[in-house]
Amino acid sequence: MNGYFQIVANNNRCCVKLFPPKDGGSPIKLEELTEYLSVKNIAYDLKALAATLSGLSEVSLFPTNTPFQTKDSEYVKVNCAPDNMSVSVFMVPPFEGGAKMPKEEFMREFSSRGICFGFDQAAIDKFLNERHYCTWEVLVKGQPPVQGTDASIEYFFNTDPKVKPTLLEDGSVDFFNLNTINHCKEGDLLARLTPATLGEYGTNVKGEKIKPRDVKQASLKYGHNIDINEEKTELKSQVSGHVSLIEGKVFVSNVFEVENVDNSVGNIDYDGSVRVNGNVFENFTVKAKGSIEVRGVVEGAYLEAGENITIARGMNGMHKGVLKAGGNIVTKFLENATATAGGFLESESILHCNVTAGSDIKVTGKRGFISGGRSSATNCIEVKTLGSEMGTDTVIEVGMDPTVKMAIADLQKKIMEINKQLGTIRPVLAGAKQKLAQGIKMTTPQLMQIQQLAKANNALTAELNKATEELNQFQGAMDVTSPESKGTVIVTGNVYPGTKICIDDVSMVVKQAMKYCRFIKEAGDVKMVAIY
């Protein structure tokens, strides 16, 4: 039981009777006692009272000079939680000879404060029967809201596009059984929606309704060749083909299959995936929202896929060929081409190409070389042979998303051009302002020219601020100034002089041939370390 106090009479003076705690209860709190004495207008010596409480071990009397004139009844303090979800009560005994508070009066302590909901009658009766003085007890509780659940969609196919080809025992890659397409059959269940469930309102101790959080609704989005049930909760395939998830929408389509992309077929622009059993010839274009699979070679053509591109026998770009994939690119070889992959890029050789990958570039297998051109990846570039004995200029970049790096370079160039223009405009405006301040009159054509320059200055300044803000956002997200980086270049064979290694914002040029090494960013520099 907690310690408590009571006002008693002693020689017609108010005296505070102090009861120590029992059985591990809490001692009397000085602030609670002084607050009560102030409410009852009883004067006291604060220092003496504090000293008495600190050494209280038995029932004691603390005298005051205030006359004992009334026999006050029990005192009740009511505390409502800040969120209005609970109410606790603190009771002090009556003055010596005073009356206990009846239940009706006790309940009015709540109603006078607007408390009207959540009374625990059993707890209230127990509190009034046992009367544990100077103890805070929760007697009223609000009803919290019941939160609902968000809608969810379960897909019954692989929605992760990062499917890598199998490396065979001889070191080559199996380009024919890549398993990069999610095949489906007629009647297959593709997706199931679990609808959202709404929550239930709660009520606080003042009778106010509490709204549950808003739940997130969802619906099944789908294209052609798909059935949906009456409840709008299940998607099934109408045909046998392949299924993919693009921007939250389920697509099912048959694979558009041709022998060759040549004059007999023309350019291809297809919503699903494209399979070419033969070759894609020079100057033709193949576009697919899904994947592109070429089982032959690609010669100086343009291939663009929303998902993956695989070329079984490689590509000779003839200095104009382009590969662009939202997912991964896997090809036997790349020569004189430009290739951009949103995911990883894998090949057995890359010769005089400009290639970028959102994650990794892996050039292994029997030949496994990168020679000439520029190869950029966000995370890692792994290669067997890097550069050439003839010192061919070869640039390797890791540590930054290539698309972000390109955007940063474009913004820096734009900012420099704007500053150059402002550098010619602002001196003229400053000179005109000075002339006007000196009272020098200007001709009408001169004033019109100044107005035009002022408009141009405002427009360029706004454009500069926007470009600078975008640049700061990119640079803040990339944090290339960090002395360490996750970007890594792994060479499992030879690296030759003339090769430039760039990691984030630092670089080094290889001066002498090295073997079996790894390049990392350490202490703000590119360092060569052991491969493992």
PEPEKA-V446925 format. One record per pair of residues at least 4 apart in sequence whose C-alpha atoms are under 7 Angstrom apart, sorted by the first residue. I is the first residue (numbers start at 1). GAP is how many residues later the second one is. D is the distance in whole Angstrom. If there is no record, write none. Layout:
i=<I	I>
gap=<GAP	GAP>
d=<D	D>
This chain:
i=<1	1	1	1	2	2	2	2	2	2	2	3	3	3	3	3	3	3	4	4	4	4	4	4	5	5	5	5	6	6	6	6	6	6	7	7	7	7	7	7	8	8	8	8	8	8	9	9	9	9	9	10	10	12	12	13	13	13	13	13	14	14	14	14	14	14	15	15	15	15	16	16	16	17	17	17	18	18	18	19	19	19	20	20	20	20	20	21	21	21	29	30	30	31	32	33	34	35	36	37	37	38	42	43	43	43	44	45	46	47	48	49	50	51	52	71	71	71	71	72	72	72	73	73	73	73	73	73	74	74	74	74	74	74	74	75	75	75	75	76	76	76	76	77	77	77	78	78	78	79	79	79	80	80	80	80	81	81	81	84	84	84	85	85	85	85	86	86	86	86	86	87	87	87	87	88	88	88	88	89	89	89	90	90	90	90	91	91	92	92	93	94	94	94	101	101	102	103	104	105	107	108	109	110	110	111	111	114	115	115	116	116	116	117	117	117	117	117	118	118	118	118	119	119	119	120	120	120	121	122	123	123	124	124	125	126	127	127	140	141	142	142	142	143	143	143	144	144	145	145	145	145	145	145	146	146	146	146	146	147	147	147	147	148	148	148	148	149	149	149	149	150	150	150	150	150	151	151	151	151	151	151	152	152	152	152	153	153	153	153	154	154	154	155	155	155	156	156	156	157	157	158	159	159	161	163	165	165	165	165	166	166	167	167	167	167	168	168	168	171	171	172	172	174	175	176	181	182	182	182	183	183	183	184	184	184	184	184	185	185	185	185	186	186	186	186	187	187	187	188	188	189	189	189	190	190	190	191	191	192	192	192	193	193	193	194	196	196	196	198	199	200	201	201	201	201	202	202	202	203	203	203	203	204	204	221	221	221	222	222	222	223	223	224	224	225	225	225	225	225	226	226	226	226	226	227	227	227	227	228	228	228	228	229	229	229	237	240	241	241	241	241	242	242	242	243	243	243	243	244	244	244	245	245	245	246	253	255	255	255	255	256	256	256	257	257	257	258	258	258	259	259	259	260	260	260	260	260	261	261	261	261	261	262	262	262	266	267	267	267	268	268	268	269	269	269	270	270	270	271	271	271	272	272	272	273	273	273	273	273	274	274	274	274	275	275	275	276	276	276	277	277	277	278	278	278	279	279	279	279	280	280	280	280	281	281	281	281	282	282	282	283	283	284	284	285	285	285	286	286	286	287	287	287	288	288	288	288	289	289	289	290	290	290	291	291	291	291	291	292	292	292	292	293	293	293	294	294	294	295	295	295	296	296	296	297	297	297	297	298	298	298	299	299	299	299	300	300	300	300	300	301	301	301	302	302	302	303	303	303	304	304	304	305	305	305	305	306	306	306	307	307	307	307	308	308	308	308	308	309	309	309	309	310	310	310	311	311	311	312	312	313	313	314	314	314	314	315	315	315	316	316	316	316	317	317	317	317	317	318	318	319	319	320	321	321	322	322	322	323	323	323	324	324	324	325	325	325	325	326	326	327	327	327	328	328	328	328	328	329	329	329	329	330	330	330	331	331	332	332	333	333	333	333	334	334	334	335	335	335	335	336	336	336	337	337	338	338	338	339	339	339	340	340	340	341	341	341	341	342	342	343	343	343	344	344	344	344	344	345	345	345	345	346	346	346	347	347	347	348	348	348	348	348	348	349	349	349	349	349	350	350	350	351	351	351	352	352	352	353	353	353	354	354	354	355	355	355	356	356	356	356	357	357	357	357	358	358	358	358	359	359	359	360	360	360	360	360	361	361	361	361	362	362	362	363	363	363	363	363	364	364	364	368	368	368	369	369	369	369	370	370	370	371	371	371	371	371	372	372	372	372	373	373	374	374	374	375	375	375	376	376	376	376	377	377	377	377	377	378	378	378	378	378	378	379	379	379	379	379	380	380	380	380	381	381	381	382	382	382	383	383	383	384	384	384	384	385	385	385	385	386	386	386	387	387	387	387	387	387	388	388	389	391	391	391	392	393	393	394	394	394	395	395	395	396	396	396	397	397	397	398	398	398	398	398	399	399	399	399	399	400	400	401	402	403	404	405	406	407	408	408	408	409	410	411	411	411	412	413	414	415	415	415	416	417	418	418	418	419	420	421	422	422	423	425	425	425	426	427	428	429	429	430	431	432	433	434	435	435	436	436	442	442	443	444	445	446	447	448	449	450	451	452	453	454	455	456	457	458	459	460	461	462	463	464	465	466	467	468	469	470	471	472	473	474	475	480	480	483	483	483	483	484	484	484	484	485	487	487	488	488	489	489	489	490	490	490	490	491	491	491	491	492	492	493	493	494	494	494	494	495	495	495	496	496	496	496	497	497	497	497	498	498	498	499	499	500	500	500	500	501	501	501	502	502	502	503	503	503	506	506	507	508	516	517	517	517	517	518	518	518	518	519	519	519	519	520	520	520	521	521	521	522	522>
gap=<20	21	22	24	19	20	23	24	25	132	133	16	17	18	22	23	24	25	14	15	16	24	129	130	11	12	13	14	10	11	12	87	88	89	7	8	9	10	88	89	6	7	8	9	87	88	4	5	6	59	87	4	5	55	56	51	52	53	54	55	49	50	51	52	53	54	46	47	48	49	45	46	47	43	44	45	41	42	43	39	40	41	7	36	37	38	39	4	5	6	4	4	20	4	4	4	4	4	4	4	5	4	24	21	22	23	20	4	4	4	4	4	4	4	4	24	25	26	27	22	23	26	21	22	25	26	27	28	17	18	19	20	25	26	27	16	17	18	19	13	14	15	16	12	13	14	10	11	12	8	9	10	4	6	7	8	4	5	6	120	121	122	56	57	119	120	52	54	55	56	119	51	52	53	54	48	49	50	51	47	48	49	44	45	46	47	42	43	41	42	40	4	5	6	4	5	4	4	4	4	4	4	4	4	5	4	5	92	90	91	89	90	91	25	87	88	89	90	22	23	24	87	20	21	22	4	19	20	4	4	4	16	4	15	4	4	4	5	65	64	61	62	63	59	60	61	58	59	55	56	57	65	66	67	53	54	55	56	66	52	53	65	66	49	50	51	67	47	48	49	66	46	47	65	66	67	43	44	45	65	66	67	41	42	43	66	38	39	40	41	37	38	39	35	36	37	33	34	35	25	33	24	85	86	166	17	8	9	10	13	7	8	4	5	6	7	4	5	6	194	195	193	194	4	137	136	61	60	61	62	58	59	60	4	56	57	58	59	52	54	55	56	51	52	53	54	49	50	51	48	49	46	47	48	45	46	47	43	44	41	42	43	27	40	41	39	19	20	21	17	13	12	8	9	10	11	7	8	9	4	5	6	7	4	5	27	28	29	27	28	29	27	28	27	28	12	13	14	27	28	9	10	11	12	26	8	9	10	11	4	6	7	8	4	5	6	15	14	11	12	13	14	10	11	12	7	8	9	10	6	7	8	4	5	6	4	19	17	18	19	20	17	18	19	17	18	19	17	18	19	17	18	19	16	17	18	19	20	4	5	18	19	20	4	18	19	18	17	18	19	17	18	19	17	18	19	17	18	19	17	18	19	16	17	18	15	16	17	18	19	14	17	18	19	17	18	19	17	18	19	17	18	19	16	17	18	15	17	18	19	17	18	19	21	17	18	19	20	17	18	19	17	18	17	18	16	17	18	16	17	18	16	17	18	4	16	17	18	16	17	18	15	16	17	14	15	16	17	18	13	16	17	18	16	17	18	16	17	18	16	17	18	15	16	17	14	16	17	18	16	17	18	16	17	18	19	16	17	18	20	21	16	20	21	19	20	21	19	20	21	19	20	21	4	19	20	21	19	20	21	18	19	20	21	17	18	19	20	21	16	19	20	21	19	20	21	19	20	21	19	20	18	19	17	18	19	20	18	19	20	18	19	20	21	4	5	18	19	20	18	19	17	18	17	16	17	15	16	17	15	16	17	15	16	17	4	15	16	17	15	16	14	15	16	13	14	15	16	17	12	15	16	17	15	16	17	15	16	15	16	14	15	16	17	15	16	17	15	16	17	18	15	16	17	16	17	15	16	17	15	16	17	15	16	17	4	15	16	17	15	16	14	15	16	13	14	15	16	17	12	15	16	17	15	16	17	15	16	17	15	16	17	18	19	20	14	18	19	20	21	19	20	21	19	20	21	19	20	21	19	20	21	19	20	21	19	20	21	19	20	21	46	4	19	20	21	19	20	43	44	18	19	20	17	18	19	20	21	16	19	20	21	19	20	21	5	6	19	20	21	4	19	20	15	16	17	14	15	16	17	15	16	17	15	16	17	21	23	15	20	21	22	21	22	20	21	22	20	21	22	20	21	22	26	4	20	21	24	25	20	21	22	23	24	109	19	20	107	108	109	18	107	108	109	107	108	109	107	108	109	107	108	109	107	108	109	110	106	108	109	110	108	109	110	4	5	7	108	109	112	4	108	107	105	106	107	106	105	106	104	105	106	104	105	106	104	105	106	104	105	106	89	90	104	105	106	86	87	88	104	105	5	104	4	4	4	4	4	4	4	4	63	66	4	4	4	56	60	4	4	4	4	49	52	4	4	4	42	46	4	4	4	4	35	4	4	28	32	4	4	4	4	21	4	4	4	4	4	4	5	4	5	4	5	4	4	4	4	4	4	4	4	4	4	4	4	4	4	4	4	4	4	4	4	4	4	4	4	4	4	4	4	4	4	4	4	4	24	25	38	39	40	41	37	38	39	40	36	16	33	31	32	29	30	31	27	28	29	41	4	25	26	27	24	25	22	23	19	20	21	22	18	19	20	14	16	17	18	13	14	15	16	11	12	13	10	11	7	8	9	10	6	7	8	4	5	6	4	18	23	19	20	19	18	15	11	12	13	14	10	11	12	13	7	8	9	10	6	7	8	4	5	6	4	5>
d=<6	5	6	5	5	6	4	5	6	7	6	5	5	4	7	6	5	5	6	5	7	6	6	5	7	5	5	6	6	5	7	6	7	6	6	6	5	6	5	6	6	5	6	7	6	5	6	5	6	6	7	6	6	6	5	7	6	6	4	5	7	6	7	6	6	5	6	6	4	6	6	5	6	6	5	6	6	5	6	7	5	7	6	6	6	6	6	5	6	5	6	6	7	6	6	6	6	6	6	6	5	6	6	7	7	6	6	6	6	6	6	6	6	7	6	5	6	6	5	6	5	5	4	6	5	5	6	6	7	6	5	4	7	6	6	6	5	7	7	7	6	5	6	6	5	6	6	5	6	6	5	6	6	6	4	7	6	6	6	6	6	7	6	5	5	6	7	5	4	6	7	6	6	5	7	6	5	4	6	5	5	6	6	6	5	7	5	6	5	6	6	5	6	7	6	6	6	6	6	7	7	6	7	7	5	5	6	6	5	5	6	5	6	7	7	5	6	5	5	5	5	6	6	4	7	6	6	6	6	6	6	6	6	6	6	6	5	7	7	6	6	4	5	5	5	6	5	6	6	5	4	6	7	5	5	5	7	7	6	4	7	5	6	5	5	4	6	6	5	7	6	5	7	5	5	6	6	5	4	6	5	6	6	5	7	7	7	6	5	6	6	5	6	6	4	7	7	5	6	7	7	7	7	6	7	6	7	6	7	5	6	6	6	6	5	6	6	6	7	5	6	5	6	7	5	7	6	5	5	7	6	4	6	6	6	5	5	6	7	6	4	6	5	5	4	5	6	5	6	5	5	6	5	7	5	5	7	6	5	6	5	7	7	5	6	7	7	7	6	7	6	6	6	5	5	6	6	5	7	6	5	5	6	5	7	7	5	6	5	5	6	6	5	7	7	6	5	6	6	7	6	6	5	5	7	6	5	6	6	6	6	5	6	6	6	7	7	7	7	6	4	7	6	6	6	7	6	4	7	6	5	7	5	5	6	7	6	7	5	6	7	6	5	6	6	5	6	6	5	6	6	5	5	6	7	5	5	6	6	6	6	5	6	6	7	6	7	6	5	6	6	5	6	6	5	6	6	5	7	6	5	7	6	6	5	6	7	4	5	6	7	6	5	6	6	5	6	6	5	6	6	5	7	7	6	5	7	5	5	6	6	5	6	7	6	5	7	6	5	5	5	6	5	5	6	6	5	6	6	5	6	6	5	6	7	6	5	6	6	4	7	6	5	5	6	7	5	5	6	6	6	5	6	6	5	6	6	5	6	6	5	7	7	6	5	7	5	5	6	7	5	6	6	5	6	7	6	4	5	6	4	7	5	6	6	5	6	6	5	6	6	5	6	7	6	5	6	6	5	7	6	5	4	7	6	7	5	5	6	6	6	5	6	6	5	6	6	5	7	6	6	7	5	5	4	4	6	6	5	6	6	5	6	7	4	7	6	5	4	6	7	5	6	6	5	6	6	5	6	6	4	6	6	5	6	7	6	5	6	6	5	6	5	5	5	6	5	5	6	6	7	5	6	6	5	6	6	5	5	6	5	5	5	6	6	5	6	6	5	6	6	6	5	5	5	7	6	5	6	6	5	6	6	5	6	6	6	5	6	6	5	6	5	5	5	6	5	5	6	6	6	5	6	6	5	6	7	5	7	5	5	5	7	6	5	6	6	5	5	6	6	5	6	6	5	6	6	4	4	7	5	6	5	5	6	6	5	6	6	5	6	6	6	6	5	7	6	6	6	7	6	5	5	5	7	6	5	6	6	6	5	6	6	5	6	5	6	6	5	7	4	6	6	6	5	6	6	6	4	6	6	5	6	6	5	6	7	6	7	6	5	4	5	6	6	5	6	6	5	6	6	4	6	6	7	6	5	7	6	5	5	5	5	7	7	6	6	6	5	6	6	6	5	6	7	5	6	6	5	6	6	5	6	5	5	5	7	7	5	5	6	6	5	6	7	6	6	6	5	6	6	6	6	7	6	5	6	5	6	7	5	6	6	5	6	6	5	6	6	5	6	5	7	6	5	6	6	6	4	5	5	6	6	6	6	6	6	6	6	6	6	6	7	6	6	6	6	6	6	6	6	6	6	7	6	6	6	7	7	6	7	6	6	7	7	6	6	7	6	6	6	6	7	6	6	6	6	6	6	5	5	7	6	6	6	6	6	6	6	6	6	6	6	6	6	6	6	6	6	6	6	6	6	6	6	6	6	6	6	6	6	6	6	6	6	6	6	5	6	7	6	5	4	5	5	6	7	6	6	7	6	5	6	5	7	6	5	6	7	7	6	5	6	5	7	5	5	7	6	5	7	6	5	6	7	6	5	7	5	5	5	6	6	6	7	6	5	7	6	4	6	5	5	6	6	4	7	6	6	7	6	7	6	6	6	6	6	5	4	6	5	6	5	7	6	5	6	6	5	7	5	5	6	6	6>
